Amino acid sequence: MSNKKQLNYHSDEAVSYIIQRGLEKGVVNIAVGLTLGGMASIVLARGGSGARKMITGFGGGVGLGTAWTRCSLELEDLLKR
């Protein structure tokens, strides 16, 4: 079962809607990634501030990548219809 919402828009409106929703989710995913990366860096890298920045940045990158992938998959789904 798919719990995805069916879009009842024209294709240009649907693309705009998917991108807008992807940007909104992107901000949330990046914030969550930075937060989790920051917490992980406190536990994993106690002494070095450079290592903490790298781990936190990695978390933000994971959040951005997740948002990008989800938005890309939704756009590909729209193109298949």
TAUR-V471929 format. One record per pair of residues at least 4 apart in sequence whose ideal C-beta (glycine too) atoms are under 6 Angstrom apart, sorted by sequence separation. I is the first residue (numbers start at 1). J is the second residue. If there is no record, write none. Layout:
# TAUR-V471929
I,J  I,J
This chain:
# TAUR-V471929
9,13  22,26  25,29  33,37  40,44  41,45  9,14  45,51  7,14  45,52  41,52  41,55  40,55  41,56  37,55  38,56  37,56  37,58  37,59  36,59  34,59  33,59  34,60  33,60  33,62  30,60  33,63  32,63  30,63  29,63  30,64  29,66  29,67  26,67  25,67  22,71  18,74  18,75  14,78
